[in-house]
Amino acid sequence: MKKWIQFLLVMMLSLQAMASDFGNNKPLDEGMWLPMFISRLNHVDMKKEGLKLTAEEIYSVNNSSLKDAIVHFGGFCTGEIVSDKGLIFTNHHCGYGGIQSVSTVENDYLTNGFFAKSFDQEKAIDGLFVRFLQRMDDVSEKVNGELKGLSGVERQKKAAEVMAAIKEAKEKELNNDSYEVSVKSFFEGNEFYMFVYERFDDIRLVGTPPEAVGKFGGDTDNWMWPRHTGDFSIFRVYANKDNKPAKYSKDNVPYKPKHHLPVSINGVQKDDFAMIMGYPGSTDRYLTSEGVKQQIEVFNPLFVEMRDAILKTWRKHMDADPKVRLQYASKYASTANYWKYFIGQTKGLKRQHVIEKKQAEEAKFNQWISQDASRKKEFGDVTDMLKEGYEGKRDGRVAYVLLTQGGFRMEAVMQARRMGRFVGEATSEETSKISLEKAQEAALEQVEGFFKDYNYETDKALAVVLLRKYKEVLGRKENKNLPVPSVYEEIEREYDGSYEAYVEKAYTSSMFTDKGRLEAFIKNPNADTYNNDMLKVLHDEFFQSYMTVAQSEQEAQMKVDDGNRLYVKGIREMNPEKAYYPNANSTMRLTYGQVRDYIPGDAMFYAYYTTSKGLLEKEDPKNHEFVLPKEIKESVVKKDFGRYADQNGELRIAFITNNDITGGNSGSPVINGNGELIGLAFDGNWEAMSGDISFEPELQRCINVDVRYVLWIIDKVYGASNIVNEMTIVEGKKAKGKPYEALMPKKY
């Protein structure tokens, strides 16, 4: 009886999914599409929804197009060019580390904000870069031609060799250090594409609102709607006098881009067309039911547990010392972001019955296989292969989280790891005197940056917490097969089981916790000194424990990899009329949809935009997450919005769309049907945190800061009209958006 009920549930969900896919004519707006295929796969649907541009105006290799205004910002976010002088808009949280790097206790731009009134006031950000995509090419035929008949490790090794050869050949052809080439696999290893980028390394901070604006709502509002966060920052690309990439120099000039986005202050209304271009980092839409189950039961809860311990320790020290707060602000924000994300993802996967939906898809796939002998031969073992593979790699997932969110979260331990390459080069008999001096110079520079944002007492306290937590997790019965690092035996034997005593000895004796000792070592490196350092020894024990598990589970991982590749190949053959998009992998993608409200639950309705009224409603001077700067509050109370007000005289803060985005899209431009900037994407909504694995068309929303709020802050509040004057502002008839009382659906 129980099995019969389960069967009915699977069939019901399968029919529901089919109805969702094929039961109406309106597109689901799901998909992170490669721009080079927009003309063939998406352009007709995009025009129906409101796009006025040609496919060539979106992506072109030979002519100026939207792609030329989109940058991969720092390799982890997206930005857009909004002036003919290389001005970049991105999110505040994307620029956070750069803003912090030029902030001091005396000149705290992170807390107080900063807007340059002239080019010479802009702040160079060391290490920050942007990349412009030049072209992408399909090299699948060349790679797959070398992979016939191969599987497992042999296939992976051969694929890596062929991709490396293609990359090397293209780099040799270009013969230009400013160009970067990468070759990546798509559709779980079934297709391969080459990307050519132009990289610029002279990036300068132009403006940022105070942290109380850029992070308004803090962790409480993170991933939530309604939202009132001014999540933006402004940078500029500099080039040499020939408009080519160059390292920082006072002689460099603002870059002249091939294309920049006009900025519309006409606003948006419900159902308006919206597209987003950017660099989404990672999705797993083809993850099968066994993978989803492992995500819910193993990876997510342990990841959250470990990060929770880190955040609580950091928060205690940050609240006690303003200097520590500044040092750890960026680290805390990035750690908290995905701590909360995985909490939401687990809830979403369960609430949306994603395991059952995946099982329904797999049942349909197996039925298709059973109908043909050749299919049985090629795909018949896929689901069993995946089940065995995931079961075999379970301990490896735990070991990975313990390493990355445990052992390697002790900053001094990670510093010991970073020094490994330098020590190897510095102590090699083959290293020349000139090479040694260069290595020492680079190492000393890295150490300077590390200790700028390092606090000894904070890291020492965290080491105690994580050592204890690591052992606690290993003590659970489900983890009985995982190896225990020998440091725990040492702690019992030499320190009477006291983690505090062990950490005190390790941290006071290690060169990785003291800038002077580490600099002295770099100037006179010795391999034995390095290898005998207590924190280097601790690093080795953590790493070896992980590798013991990882190496033993290589066969299981190969089953998962081969199974995924065959599964994706099979479902695409099963549905030849359906357009599929590949998982995100930090390559440029386009997603399109509409401005949309949504119903998150019973008796609930969320309008598609927020206004400055919400700033006053949320303001709480006693809560650091909801402090509103005096100058912002005064202007809001006066309703001094100027041309940035909507048709009702209100200032809109944020709006939502049903675009398909993920991490890496932060800072991406939200573009209307005319190719004009209307907002900056900065978050997803809590109800759809399962979206990286399973897109939810009724719930999934992209949260965007309205560009009018951005310009109002720059121009009206902080008086940096010089920045706005650079832009191509599109101003005409304002959108006919309705006031709140008219937005409620009739059924409510």
C-alpha positions in Angstrom: 0.0 0.0 0.0 2.8 2.4 1.0 4.6 1.7 -2.4 1.3 2.4 -4.2 0.9 5.7 -2.5 4.4 6.7 -3.3 3.8 5.7 -7.0 0.7 7.9 -7.2 2.6 10.8 -5.7 5.4 10.4 -8.2 2.9 10.2 -11.1 1.0 13.3 -9.8 4.2 15.3 -9.6 5.2 14.1 -13.0 1.9 15.2 -14.5 2.2 18.5 -12.7 5.6 19.1 -14.1 4.5 18.2 -17.6 1.5 20.6 -17.3 3.9 23.3 -16.1 6.2 22.7 -19.1 3.7 22.2 -21.8 0.3 23.2 -20.5 0.4 26.9 -21.4 1.9 29.0 -24.2 3.7 31.4 -22.0 7.4 30.7 -21.5 8.5 29.9 -17.9 11.4 32.4 -18.2 13.7 29.7 -16.9 17.1 29.5 -18.4 20.6 30.9 -18.3 21.3 31.1 -22.0 24.6 31.4 -23.9 24.4 34.7 -25.8 25.9 33.2 -29.0 22.7 31.1 -29.4 20.1 33.8 -28.6 19.3 34.2 -32.3 18.6 30.5 -32.8 16.9 29.6 -29.5 15.3 32.6 -27.8 15.0 35.7 -29.9 11.4 35.1 -31.1 10.1 34.5 -27.6 12.0 37.5 -26.3 10.4 39.8 -29.0 7.0 38.5 -28.0 7.7 39.5 -24.4 8.8 43.0 -25.3 12.4 43.0 -26.6 13.0 45.7 -29.2 16.7 44.8 -30.0 18.0 42.4 -32.7 20.0 39.4 -31.7 23.1 41.1 -33.2 22.6 44.1 -30.9 22.8 41.7 -27.9 25.8 39.5 -29.0 28.1 40.2 -31.8 31.8 39.4 -32.3 32.4 41.9 -35.1 30.2 44.9 -34.0 29.4 46.7 -30.8 26.7 44.9 -28.7 25.4 44.6 -25.2 28.0 42.0 -24.3 30.7 44.7 -24.6 29.1 46.6 -21.7 29.1 43.6 -19.4 32.2 42.8 -17.3 33.2 39.9 -15.2 33.9 41.9 -12.0 36.9 40.5 -10.0 36.0 36.9 -11.2 33.2 36.6 -8.7 30.5 39.2 -9.7 29.2 41.1 -12.7 29.4 44.8 -13.5 28.1 47.0 -16.4 29.7 49.9 -18.2 27.4 53.0 -17.9 29.4 55.8 -19.5 31.8 56.3 -22.4 34.5 56.8 -19.8 34.6 53.3 -18.4 32.3 53.9 -15.4 31.1 50.6 -13.8 28.0 49.9 -11.8 28.0 46.8 -9.6 26.7 45.8 -6.2 27.9 47.2 -2.9 28.6 43.6 -1.7 30.7 43.0 -4.8 32.8 46.0 -4.2 32.9 45.4 -0.5 36.3 43.9 -0.3 37.8 46.6 -2.5 36.1 49.4 -0.5 37.4 47.8 2.7 40.9 47.6 1.3 41.2 51.4 0.9 39.4 52.1 4.2 41.1 52.9 7.5 39.8 53.7 10.9 40.6 57.4 10.1 39.1 57.3 6.5 36.4 54.7 6.9 34.8 54.7 3.4 33.1 51.4 4.2 31.1 53.0 7.1 30.8 56.6 5.9 30.6 56.2 2.1 32.7 57.9 -0.6 32.0 59.7 -3.9 34.8 61.1 -6.0 34.1 64.6 -7.4 36.9 64.3 -9.9 39.1 61.6 -11.6 42.1 62.3 -9.3 40.0 61.5 -6.2 39.3 58.0 -7.4 41.0 55.2 -5.4 43.1 52.5 -7.0 42.1 49.0 -5.8 45.0 46.6 -5.6 44.3 43.2 -7.2 40.9 44.1 -8.6 40.3 43.4 -12.3 37.5 43.1 -14.8 37.3 41.0 -18.0 35.4 41.8 -21.2 34.2 38.9 -23.3 35.5 39.1 -26.8 34.1 35.9 -28.3 32.9 32.4 -27.5 33.3 29.4 -29.9 32.0 25.9 -30.0 34.9 23.4 -29.9 32.7 20.4 -29.0 33.5 18.5 -32.2 37.3 18.9 -31.7 37.2 17.7 -28.1 34.6 15.0 -28.4 36.5 13.6 -31.4 39.3 12.6 -29.0 37.0 11.2 -26.3 35.2 8.4 -28.2 35.0 5.2 -26.2 36.5 6.7 -23.1 35.0 7.0 -19.6 35.9 7.6 -16.0 39.4 8.9 -15.2 40.7 8.2 -18.8 38.0 10.4 -20.3 38.6 13.3 -17.8 42.3 13.2 -18.3 42.0 13.2 -22.1 39.4 16.0 -22.1 41.7 18.1 -19.9 44.6 17.5 -22.3 42.6 18.5 -25.4 41.1 21.6 -23.8 44.6 22.7 -22.6 45.9 22.2 -26.1 43.1 24.3 -27.6 43.7 27.0 -25.0 47.4 27.0 -25.7 47.0 27.2 -29.4 44.6 30.2 -29.1 46.9 32.0 -26.7 49.8 31.5 -29.1 47.6 32.9 -32.0 46.6 36.0 -30.0 50.1 36.6 -28.7 48.9 39.2 -26.2 49.2 39.0 -22.4 46.1 41.1 -21.9 43.9 38.3 -23.4 42.8 35.3 -21.4 41.5 32.1 -22.9 39.5 29.4 -21.2 37.9 26.2 -22.4 35.0 24.8 -20.4 32.8 21.8 -20.5 29.0 22.1 -20.7 26.0 19.8 -20.3 27.9 17.7 -17.8 30.8 17.0 -20.2 28.8 16.6 -23.5 29.8 19.9 -25.1 32.8 22.2 -24.9 33.2 26.0 -25.6 36.2 28.3 -25.8 36.1 31.9 -24.4 38.4 34.8 -25.1 38.5 37.7 -22.7 40.4 41.0 -22.4 41.5 41.7 -18.9 42.0 45.2 -17.3 43.8 45.5 -14.0 43.7 49.2 -13.2 40.3 49.5 -11.5 39.5 52.4 -9.2 36.8 53.1 -6.7 34.6 56.0 -7.8 31.8 55.9 -5.3 30.0 53.9 -2.6 27.1 54.7 -0.3 27.6 54.2 3.4 27.4 50.6 4.6 24.1 51.4 6.3 22.7 52.0 2.8 24.6 49.3 0.8 23.8 46.7 3.5 20.5 48.1 4.9 18.7 45.1 6.4 21.9 43.2 7.0 21.6 39.4 7.6 18.0 39.8 8.6 16.8 41.0 5.2 19.4 39.0 3.2 17.6 36.8 0.6 14.3 38.4 1.7 11.6 40.4 0.0 10.4 43.2 0.5 13.8 44.8 0.4 15.1 48.4 0.8 18.8 47.9 0.3 20.9 50.3 -1.8 23.2 47.6 -3.0 25.4 49.4 -5.4 29.0 50.7 -5.8 30.8 52.5 -8.6 34.2 51.8 -10.1 36.1 52.8 -13.3 38.2 50.9 -15.8 41.5 52.7 -16.7 43.7 51.9 -19.7 46.8 53.3 -21.2 46.8 56.1 -23.7 46.1 53.6 -26.5 43.0 52.4 -24.7 44.7 49.0 -24.0 45.0 47.2 -20.7 47.8 48.3 -18.4 48.9 47.9 -14.8 48.2 50.9 -12.5 49.9 54.1 -13.5 49.2 57.8 -12.9 49.4 58.2 -16.7 46.5 55.8 -17.4 43.2 57.3 -18.6 39.6 56.3 -18.3 38.8 53.4 -20.7 36.7 54.1 -23.8 34.3 51.1 -24.1 32.9 49.6 -27.3 29.4 50.0 -25.8 27.9 51.5 -22.6 24.4 51.1 -21.3 22.0 54.1 -21.5 20.3 54.6 -18.1 16.5 54.9 -18.1 14.8 56.8 -15.3 11.3 56.2 -16.7 10.7 53.3 -14.3 9.0 50.0 -14.6 5.6 48.5 -14.2 4.2 45.0 -13.8 4.8 42.7 -16.8 7.5 44.9 -18.3 10.1 43.0 -20.2 13.4 42.6 -18.3 16.6 40.8 -19.2 19.8 40.2 -17.3 23.3 39.6 -18.7 26.1 38.4 -16.4 28.3 35.7 -15.0 26.2 33.3 -12.9 28.6 31.1 -10.9 27.1 27.6 -10.4 23.9 25.8 -10.7 23.0 22.1 -10.6 19.7 21.9 -12.5 20.5 18.4 -13.8 21.2 17.0 -10.3 19.3 13.7 -9.9 17.2 12.5 -7.0 20.1 10.8 -5.2 22.2 14.0 -5.4 19.3 16.1 -4.1 18.9 13.7 -1.2 22.5 13.9 -0.3 22.4 17.7 -0.5 19.5 17.8 2.0 20.7 15.2 4.4 24.5 15.5 4.4 26.1 18.6 2.8 23.7 21.5 3.7 23.1 20.8 7.4 26.8 20.3 8.1 27.9 23.3 6.1 25.4 25.5 8.0 26.5 24.1 11.4 30.1 24.8 10.7 29.6 28.3 9.4 27.3 29.1 12.3 30.1 28.4 14.7 32.5 30.7 12.7 30.0 33.5 12.5 29.2 33.5 16.2 32.9 33.6 17.1 33.7 36.5 14.6 30.6 38.5 15.7 31.6 38.4 19.3 35.0 39.8 18.5 33.7 42.3 15.9 31.2 43.7 18.4 33.9 44.2 21.0 36.4 46.1 18.8 35.8 48.6 16.0 39.2 47.7 14.4 38.2 44.0 14.3 34.8 44.9 12.9 36.5 46.6 9.9 39.0 43.8 9.5 36.4 41.1 9.4 33.5 43.0 7.8 34.0 41.5 4.3 34.9 38.0 5.5 31.8 38.0 7.8 29.5 39.2 5.0 30.6 36.6 2.5 30.5 33.8 5.1 27.0 34.8 6.3 25.6 35.0 2.8 25.9 31.3 2.0 25.3 30.2 5.5 21.8 31.6 5.2 21.5 30.5 1.6 21.9 26.8 2.4 19.4 27.1 5.2 16.9 28.4 2.7 17.9 25.9 0.1 17.2 22.9 2.3 13.8 24.3 3.3 13.0 25.0 -0.4 14.0 21.6 -1.6 11.8 19.9 1.0 8.8 22.3 0.5 8.9 22.0 -3.3 9.2 18.1 -3.1 12.2 18.3 -5.4 13.3 14.7 -4.7 9.9 13.4 -5.8 9.9 15.6 -8.9 13.4 14.3 -9.8 12.3 10.8 -9.3 9.4 11.4 -11.7 11.7 12.7 -14.3 14.0 9.6 -13.8 11.1 7.3 -14.1 10.1 8.8 -17.4 13.7 8.6 -18.6 13.9 4.9 -17.7 10.7 4.2 -19.5 12.1 5.9 -22.6 15.2 3.7 -22.3 13.2 0.5 -22.1 11.6 1.1 -25.4 14.7 0.7 -27.5 17.5 -1.9 -27.4 20.2 0.6 -28.4 19.1 3.0 -25.6 19.3 0.1 -23.1 22.9 -0.5 -24.2 24.0 3.1 -23.9 21.9 4.4 -21.0 20.5 1.3 -19.2 22.8 1.5 -16.2 22.7 5.2 -15.6 20.3 5.5 -12.6 22.0 2.5 -10.8 25.4 4.1 -11.6 24.3 7.4 -10.0 22.8 5.7 -6.9 26.0 3.7 -6.3 28.2 6.7 -6.9 26.4 9.0 -4.5 26.3 6.3 -1.8 30.1 5.8 -2.3 30.9 9.5 -2.0 28.9 10.3 1.1 31.9 10.3 3.5 33.8 12.4 1.0 31.2 15.2 1.2 31.5 15.2 5.0 35.3 15.3 4.8 35.2 18.1 2.3 33.0 20.3 4.6 35.2 19.5 7.6 38.3 20.6 5.7 37.0 23.7 4.0 34.7 25.0 6.8 36.7 23.6 9.7 40.5 23.2 9.4 41.0 25.7 6.6 38.8 28.3 8.3 41.6 29.0 10.8 43.3 31.8 9.0 46.8 31.1 10.2 46.5 27.5 9.1 45.5 28.8 5.6 48.4 31.2 5.6 50.7 28.2 6.3 49.2 26.6 3.2 49.7 29.7 1.0 53.4 29.8 2.0 53.9 26.3 0.6 54.5 27.3 -2.9 57.0 30.0 -1.9 58.9 27.6 0.3 59.1 25.0 -2.5 60.5 27.6 -4.9 62.8 29.4 -2.4 64.5 26.2 -1.2 64.9 24.5 -4.6 68.5 24.2 -5.8 67.3 25.1 -9.3 66.0 28.5 -8.2 68.2 31.4 -9.4 69.0 34.4 -7.2 66.8 36.6 -9.3 63.9 34.2 -9.1 64.3 33.9 -5.4 64.2 37.7 -5.0 61.0 37.9 -7.0 59.4 35.2 -5.0 60.4 36.9 -1.7 59.0 40.2 -2.9 55.7 38.6 -3.9 55.5 36.7 -0.6 56.2 39.8 1.5 53.5 41.6 -0.4 51.0 38.8 0.3 51.9 38.8 4.0 51.3 42.6 4.2 47.8 42.1 2.8 47.1 39.1 5.1 48.0 40.8 8.3 46.1 44.0 7.4 42.8 42.1 7.9 44.0 39.5 10.5 43.3 39.6 14.3 45.4 37.2 16.4 42.9 36.9 19.3 39.9 36.4 17.0 41.6 33.6 15.0 43.0 31.9 18.1 39.5 31.8 19.6 38.1 30.4 16.4 40.7 27.7 16.3 39.5 26.4 19.7 35.9 26.5 18.5 36.6 24.7 15.2 38.9 22.0 16.7 36.2 21.1 19.2 33.4 21.2 16.5 35.5 19.1 14.1 36.0 16.4 16.7 32.3 16.5 17.7 31.2 15.8 14.1 33.7 12.9 13.8 32.2 11.4 16.9 28.8 10.9 15.3 27.9 7.3 14.5 27.2 8.1 10.8 30.8 9.4 10.5 32.5 6.4 12.1 34.5 5.5 8.9 36.1 8.9 8.7 39.8 9.2 9.8 40.6 11.2 12.9 43.6 13.6 12.6 46.4 12.6 14.9 46.4 16.1 16.5 43.5 14.9 18.7 45.6 12.2 20.2 48.4 14.8 20.8 45.9 17.1 22.5 44.8 14.3 24.9 48.4 13.1 25.5 50.3 16.3 25.7 47.7 18.9 26.8 45.3 16.9 29.0 42.6 17.2 26.4 42.6 21.0 26.6 42.0 22.6 23.2 42.8 26.0 24.7 46.2 24.8 25.9 47.1 23.3 22.5 46.0 26.4 20.6 47.9 28.7 22.9 51.1 26.8 22.3 50.5 26.5 18.5 49.6 30.2 18.0 52.3 31.7 20.2 55.1 29.6 18.6 53.9 29.7 14.9 55.4 32.2 12.5 52.1 32.3 10.7 50.4 34.3 13.5 53.2 37.0 13.7 54.0 39.3 10.9 57.6 40.0 12.1 58.5 36.3 12.4 57.0 35.5 9.0 58.8 38.3 7.2 62.1 37.2 8.8 61.4 33.6 7.6 60.7 34.8 4.0 64.0 36.7 4.0 65.8 33.6 5.2 63.7 30.6 4.2 64.3 27.1 5.5 62.3 24.0 4.6 62.7 22.3 8.0 61.6 25.4 9.9 58.5 25.6 7.7 57.6 21.9 7.9 58.0 21.8 11.7 55.8 24.8 12.5 52.9 23.6 14.6 50.3 25.2 12.4 51.9 23.8 9.2 51.8 20.4 10.9 48.1 21.0 11.8 47.4 21.9 8.2 49.0 18.7 6.9 47.0 16.6 9.3 43.7 18.1 8.2 44.6 17.9 4.6 45.8 14.3 4.8 42.6 13.2 6.6 40.6 14.6 3.8 42.8 13.1 1.0 42.6 9.7 2.6 38.8 9.8 2.0 38.9 11.6 -1.3 41.4 9.2 -2.9 39.5 6.1 -1.7 36.3 7.5 -3.3 37.6 8.3 -6.7 35.8 5.4 -8.3 32.5 6.6 -6.8 33.0 10.1 -8.1 33.7 8.7 -11.6 30.4 6.8 -11.5 28.6 10.1 -10.7 30.5 12.0 -13.4 29.8 9.4 -16.1 26.3 8.9 -14.9 25.5 12.6 -15.1 27.0 12.9 -18.5 25.0 10.0 -19.9 21.8 11.2 -18.1 22.0 14.7 -19.6 22.8 13.2 -23.1 19.9 10.9 -22.8 17.2 13.4 -21.7 18.2 15.8 -24.5 17.8 12.9 -27.0 14.5 12.0 -25.4 13.2 15.6 -25.9 14.6 16.7 -29.3 12.2 19.6 -29.7 13.0 21.2 -26.3 15.7 23.9 -26.0 18.0 23.1 -23.1 20.5 25.4 -21.4 23.7 24.4 -19.6 24.4 24.8 -15.9 26.0 28.0 -14.9 29.8 27.9 -14.7 30.9 31.6 -14.5 30.5 32.2 -18.2 28.4 34.9 -19.7 24.7 34.1 -19.8 21.4 35.9 -20.6 18.1 35.4 -18.8 14.9 37.1 -19.8 11.5 37.5 -18.1 9.2 40.2 -16.7 8.7 42.5 -13.7 6.4 40.4 -11.5 4.8 40.3 -8.1 4.2 36.9 -6.4 2.3 35.1 -3.7 4.7 33.4 -1.3 2.1 31.6 0.8 -1.4 31.3 1.9 -3.1 34.7 2.5 0.1 36.5 1.4 0.9 38.9 -1.5 4.1 40.7 -2.4 4.0 43.7 -4.6 6.6 44.0 -7.3 8.3 47.2 -5.9 9.2 48.9 -2.6 9.4 52.6 -1.8 11.2 54.9 0.5 8.3 54.5 3.0 9.8 51.2 3.8 13.0 52.8 4.9 11.2 54.8 7.5 9.1 51.8 8.6 12.2 49.5 9.0 14.5 52.1 10.6 15.8 51.2 14.0 18.7 53.2 15.4 19.3 50.6 18.1 19.8 47.8 15.5 23.0 48.1 13.4 21.3 46.4 10.5 18.6 49.0 10.2 20.3 52.3 11.0 19.4 54.9 8.4 21.9 57.7 7.7 20.7 61.1 8.8 21.1 62.6 5.3 19.0 59.8 3.7 16.3 60.1 6.3 16.0 63.9 6.0 15.7 63.7 2.2 13.1 61.0 2.4 11.0 62.8 4.9 11.1 66.0 2.7 10.2 63.8 -0.3 13.1 65.6 -2.1 13.3 63.1 -4.9 13.5 65.3 -7.9 13.3 63.7 -11.3 13.9 60.3 -9.7 10.4 60.1 -8.3 7.8 57.7 -9.9 4.5 58.9 -11.3 3.0 59.0 -7.8 5.7 61.2 -6.4 7.3 58.3 -4.5 10.9 57.1 -4.6 11.2 53.4 -5.5 13.9 51.5 -3.9 13.8 48.0 -5.4 11.7 45.8 -7.7 11.5 42.1 -8.5 11.5 40.1 -11.8 11.2 36.4 -12.6 14.7 36.3 -14.2 16.7 33.2 -13.6 19.9 34.1 -11.7 22.3 32.8 -9.1 25.5 33.8 -7.3 27.9 35.5 -9.7 25.0 37.5 -11.2 25.3 40.0 -8.4 25.8 43.4 -9.9 24.3 42.3 -13.2 22.4 44.9 -15.2 18.6 44.6 -15.4 17.9 45.8 -19.0 14.6 46.8 -20.5 13.4 46.0 -24.0 15.2 49.0 -25.5 18.6 47.9 -24.1 18.6 50.5 -21.3 19.6 49.9 -17.7 16.7 50.0 -15.2 18.3 48.3 -12.2 21.0 46.1 -10.7 20.3 42.5 -9.7 21.6 41.8 -6.2 19.7 38.9 -4.6 17.2 36.0 -4.9 14.2 35.5 -2.7 14.0 33.2 0.3 11.0 31.1 -0.9 13.0 29.9 -3.9 16.4 29.1 -2.5 16.1 25.7 -4.1 16.3 27.4 -7.4 19.9 26.5 -8.2 18.7 22.9 -8.4 15.1 23.3 -9.4 13.6 26.4 -11.0 10.3 27.5 -9.4 8.4 29.7 -11.9 5.7 30.8 -9.5 8.0 31.6 -6.7 11.4 32.4 -8.1 12.2 36.1 -8.1 15.3 38.2 -8.7 15.6 41.2 -6.4 16.9 44.4 -8.0 17.8 47.8 -6.8 16.0 50.4 -8.9 18.5 52.5 -10.8 16.5 55.7 -9.8 17.3 55.0 -6.2 21.0 54.6 -7.1 21.1 57.9 -9.0 19.1 59.7 -6.3 21.7 58.8 -3.7 24.6 59.8 -5.9 23.1 63.0 -7.2 20.5 64.4 -4.7 21.9 63.1 -1.4 25.6 63.2 -1.8 25.9 65.8 -4.6 28.1 63.8 -7.0 26.3 65.1 -10.1 29.6 64.8 -12.0 29.1 61.0 -11.9 25.5 61.2 -13.2 26.5 63.7 -15.9 28.8 61.1 -17.5 25.9 58.8 -18.2 23.4 58.7 -21.1 20.2 59.3 -19.2 17.0 58.4 -20.9 14.1 60.5 -19.6 10.6 60.6 -21.0 7.2 59.5 -20.1 7.2 57.7 -16.7 6.0 54.1 -16.5 2.3 53.8 -15.5 2.9 51.7 -12.4 -0.1 51.6 -10.0 0.0 52.7 -6.4 0.1 49.9 -3.8 -3.7 49.8 -3.1 -4.3 49.0 -6.8 -1.8 46.1 -7.0 -3.6 43.5 -5.0 -4.9 40.6 -7.1 -8.6 40.4 -7.5 -8.9 37.1 -5.7 -7.6 38.7 -2.6 
